[in-house]
Amino acid sequence: MEGSPITGDERFSFARFAGHPFFKQVNAWLVSHSQIHADSAVVDLACGPGAVTELILGELDETLPGACVYAVDPSLSALELARQRIRSRIVHFVQGTAERLATLVPQVDRVVFANAVHLIADKATVFDQIFRSLRPGGVLAFNTTFFHGAYPEGTQRFYKLWVLRAMRWLVTQGHSVTRGAKATAMQWLTVEQYRDALRSVGFADPVIVMHEKPLSAESLQDIGSFSLFIEGALPGVPLEIGAEALRRGVEEAFEELKLTNVPRNWLQVVVQRPLNPTAG
């Protein structure tokens, strides 16, 4: 979701949450463990406004033949922001979706897919497209904080209270909430489901690391202003009203539970396309 499409009102984009230091830390770790060589060809999938593209460029030597980055995103506005941010002759900006990746780029050495895999409904197709886009021995690295396992033990109480307090405020304002499943755009899987999905298309056994980061009230309010989060937590509520409800809900939950932060897990996954086509 670093690279999630920038659409509609910027007040409800992911950018505010992505601006916090912990967000850059998890992405920097992912890029540094992607085994990028100085002359690698790399896809930054769902590149968004280019923050991860910059991290990838830091691993490359632009003077070496073969070194290049394909910054891929479905959003033209996001790609335009990335173009304004990044001035490099080895970066190629490509509009397109993860579901068509193998038709958008030549085979590459690495694919970095930061904070967007949970937005994909058909993960099997996307993992297959990434597999086809990688040369044998190539590496996929992706991360997400929207998965089953994101909430460390003991933090579920906060999330329940957060939404309850937000809903209570909505009632005082004359709004109702339709309770239901998470928004369809937020597809949460377990770690084992990710492992199985990767193996099913031919990847080797993945390296899986969990990083716990403390989230401040401000950062939680920022994710609470993200359109897809609002739609998942408070279905049917207008974005502006939902964001305000979730902002107030964070304040009340932090005060009631006497919190200074809430820990949250990031799932970091690094996996290789086997050199032997029958392996994996």
PyMOL commands that set and color helices and strands:
alter all, ss='L'
color gray80, all
select helices_A, chain A and resi 10-12+15-18+21-32+51-57+76-85+98-104+117-119+123-133+156-172+191-200+217-223+227-233+239-257
alter helices_A, ss='H'
color red, helices_A
select strands_A, chain A and resi 41-45+68-73+91-95+108-114+134-144+207-215+262-272
alter strands_A, ss='S'
color yellow, strands_A
deselect
rebuild
show_as cartoon
